[in-house]
C-alpha cells in the first residue's frame, strides 16, 4: 500500500497539505486527512486488490485514490452495478415505463422475495435478477453495442450470455470495466450527460438515493459476482455519489467507486456497512 500512496501523492501533485489534512479542490469543500482515512480503510476493505476513487462530479478531477494504478485500471465484471446503464437504456428506449409491472413467470427463484410481479422500483430494491434479465433480452445485443459504446462503458458491447453478460465469467459474462470507468459513468449519470434521455437518467439517479442526512444526500449501489470462470474469486462493488448543496460558497458533490477483487468476497451490503462509519468519521458524511 506504501507504493500506492506514493503514486497517489504524485497524482495530486501540488495539493496543499495542512496538519495532515488536504483540500484537493479549493472552494469545493472536500477535505480529507489521508493518513487517518487509510488507517480506517486498511483493516476493513483494504488490500492490494482494492481500489477506491473519489472524483469531483462537476469536473471529473480525481480527488482521491486508494490502491495501485493496476487495481484501479483492472477490468472487472460490473455485476449488479450494470443495473444503472441497463435501466437508463430501457427507460430511454421505452422498453420499460416508470411503474410498469413485469409479471413473474412462476419459476422458483433463488430469493423468495423475487417470486412476485414487480415494477422497476421493486426490482431495484429487491435486486431481482429475473426482472433485469428480461429487460436485457428486450433490448438485445445490437442496441447494447450502440448504447454502451456511446456511454464509453467497458468494451462497449454485450459480450457473453445475453441475459447475464454483466455477471462475470462463471455466469457466462464477458463485459468488464475498470473502477475508474465506473466512477466516470456515475459522474455522467449525475449530470445527465450520458447520451440517453435526461428523464431516464434522473429516474435512475432517484433509484440510487439511499440516505438523506441533513443537507447531504447519499446515492449508492452495491454488488458482487465472480471475477474468474471457476468462481474461485469474486469482485465486490460499492459505488455512488455524495452531494451536499452549496453553503457559504462551499459544497460537496463527488462520485465514488470502490472495488475489491478477492477469494473471500464481501457483499455490496457488507462493504456499505463498513464504509458508512468510515465516511462519517472522516467528514465525508455528516452524522446520521
N, C-alpha and C positions, 0 to 999 in steps of 0.2 A: 504494500500500500504506500510505502515511502516513495517509490518511483512514481506512482500515480499522483502523489501530492506535488512532487517536483514538476511534473508535466502540467498540472493544473496551475501552478504558480506562473509558469511560462506563458500559459494561455491568457491569464488575466493581466499579465504584464504590469501596467502602471497603476493598477487598482490601489487606492490609498488604504493603508493599514494603520489602525489606531488602537493600541492596547489589545491587539489580537482580534479586533472586530473589523469587518470590511464592508464598505458601502460601494458595491460594484457599479452602480449606475446613479450618479449624483441626482438628487431630486426624485428618485424612483421610490425610495423608502425601503429598499431591500438591503438588510444588514444581517450579517452572519458572522459569529465567532467560529471560524472554520475548525480550529482545533477542538473546541468543545463539541461542535456538531459531529465531527467524525469520531470523537471518543464515544458518543452515544450510538452512532450508526454501526460502528465496527462489530460489537457483540450481538447486535440484533438482526442486521441484514447484510453485514459486510463480508468481504472476501474477494479473492482475485477474479471471480466471475460475476461480480455485482457492478452495475453501473447506475448512477443517478445523475440525471442532468436537469438543471433548472434554467429555463430560458425566459427572457423578457417577452411578454406576449406581443407588445406593440412593435418591437424592433427585431426580435429573433436573436438578440445578443445572448450568448451563453453566460449566465451569471455565476453558475457554479457547476462543477463536475466532481463526482466521486467515482473513482475507478480508472483503470488504464484506458488509453485510447482504444486498444484492441477490444476490450469488453464493451465499450460504448459504440463501437462501429461493427460489432459482430452481428451477422444476420441471424435473427431468431424468429420462430413461429409467433404470429400475433395472438394465437389462441382466441379467447372470447373478446379481446380488445377489438377484434375485427368487426364486432357489432357496430362500431362507430361508423366506418365507411359503408358498411352493409346497409344500415338504416338510412344514412344520408342518400345513398343511391336509390334505395327502394322508395323512399318518400318523394324524392325529386322526380323519379320516373313514373310515379303513380302506381307502382306495384303494390303498395300498401298505403292506406289513408289513415290519418290520426283517428283512433277509436275503432278502426276496422278489426273485427274479430276473425281470427283463423280458428277453424274447427279442429279439435283434437280428433285423430283418426281411430282412437280406441286402443291403440297398441300400448303395451306396458312400457313405461319409461323408467330410466334409472333413478329418477327422483319423483316421488309420489305427487308432489305439488305441480309437476309438469303435466299431469294427466287431467287436463281440463281445457276448455276453449279459452282463448285469451287474445287481447289486443297487444300492440307494441309495448305499451307501458307495463302490462302484466308480464310479458315475455322478458322485458328488460329487468324487471325487479326479481323475477324468479330464475333468470338465466336459462330458460327453456331452449335446449339445443334444437329440438324438432321445429320450433317456430322459425328460428333463423335459418335452418337448413331449407325449409320450404320457401322462404323469401329468396334465398340464394339461387335455388333452382329456377324460380320465376324470372330472375334477372338474366342468368345464363353467362357462359364464359366470354362470349364476344363483347357483350356490354361491359363486363368486368374489366376486360382488357382495355377498352376505351377509357373507362372511368378511372381505374387505378393508375393507368399511365398518366392521365391528366392530373391526378392527385399527387403524383410522384410518390406513390406508396409501394414500397418494396420493389420487386421486379416489374411491377406494373401489369401483372396479369394473374389470372386464377390458375395456378399451377397445381395439378393434382386432382383428387376426387372432387367432383362438382359440388357436393354438399358438405365437404369437410376440408377443403384446401387450406384453410386458415388454422387448423387444429393440430399441426405438427406431423412429422413423418410417420409416427406409429398409427395415426388415423388416416393416412393416405394424403396428407397435406404437403405441399411444396412451396407455399408462399412464405417469404421471410422478409423481415425488415429490421433495421438496427434501432437501438434505443434512441439515438439522435433523430432518426427518421420519425419515430413515434411522436417525439416532442414537437417536431416541425408540423406534422399533420394536426396535432392538437391545437397548435398556435393558429393555424389557418382556419380551423373549425371555430375557434373562439372569436375570430374576426370576421367570420362568414366569408372567407376568402378562398375556400375550395370552389372549383368550377362546378357548382351544383346550386340548387335552389337555396337562397338565403333563409327561407322559412324552414326548409328541411334541416339546415344546419342549426338554426335556433332551436328547433324541436329536439334534436339530439343533444344539444348542449343542456337543454332543460332536463332531459332524462338523466344526465350525469350529476345533477345537483344533489349533493349528499347532506351537507350541513350549512346552516347559516349561524354564524357566531357574531352577534352584534352587527357590524357593517361588513363583515368578511364572509365571503361565500366559498365553499369548497365543492368542487366538481371532481368526481373521480370514478374509476372503474378498475377492478382487479380481475386477474385471470391466471390460469396456468394450464399447461399441456405438455406433451412430450417434446423434447428437443432433438431426439435422435430416433432412428427407426425401431430399435429394440426396446424403447421406452425405459431405458435404464437411467436416463437423465431427463429432467424437466426444465422448462423455462417458466418463471413466475413473473407476473407484471403487477405494478400498481402505477397508474397514470392519472393525470388530471390537471386541474387549474385552481389557483388560489387568487381570488380577486377581492380587493378592498377598494372602495371608492376614494377618489382624491379628497384630501382634507388638509388645509393649510399648505397647499402646494405639493403635498406628498401623498402617494398612494402605492398600492402594490397590486400588480397584475402579472402573474407568472404562470407558466405551464411547467409541468414536471413529468418525467418518465423514469421509472425505476424498474430494472430487470435483474433477475437472479437466475443464473443457469447452474443447476445443481443436481446431484444424485439424491439429495434429501430435500425435496421441494417443499416450499411453503405455499399455501393457498393465497390468492389475492386478498382474501378477507383477513388472513393472519398477518400479512405484510401491513395492511392498513392498520390493524390493531397495534402493531409495534411502532409504526411510524407516526401515528397521531400524537402520542405523548412527546415524541422527539421534536416534531414540528412546533408543538405548543411550547415546550420548554425553551426552544431556541428562537421564539418570537416570530415564526412564520405563520402561526395561527394564534389568535387570542384564546384565552381560557374559555372552555365551554360554559 
